[in-house]
Amino acid sequence: MPSAGAICNATEGCAWIDVCDTDILYANGDLPVGCARISAKKDRVEFGSRSFDGASNRDVYIIRNNQVVGKFDNNGLTVYGTITSTGGFSTNSALRATK
């Protein structure tokens, strides 16, 4: 939680947490680090990945009961299974469903 009077950073936001694949204290900027990131900004919240020190971009997988049900990568969002809408539904070329 940001402290009173905290100034939000345009990249990270007002508050964020990174869960990383490398011990960043041990790496000391010498090893590539990939992280899952949750951040809260003034106008939105974000869940995704962040890479540091030359690490490659990480795809974001959506897991349910140890099974991959979706994946965000450089090509967009892939959903494995059925997409159900209870209201209106529209798509663009970045959304594709795989069964």
Secondary structure as UniProt FT lines:
FT   TURN            4..5
FT   TURN            10..12
FT   STRAND          15..20
FT   HELIX           24..27
FT   TURN            28..29
FT   STRAND          33..40
FT   STRAND          45..52
FT   TURN            53..54
FT   STRAND          60..64
FT   TURN            65..66
FT   STRAND          67..73
FT   TURN            74..75
FT   STRAND          76..80
FT   TURN            93..94
FT   STRAND          95..98
//
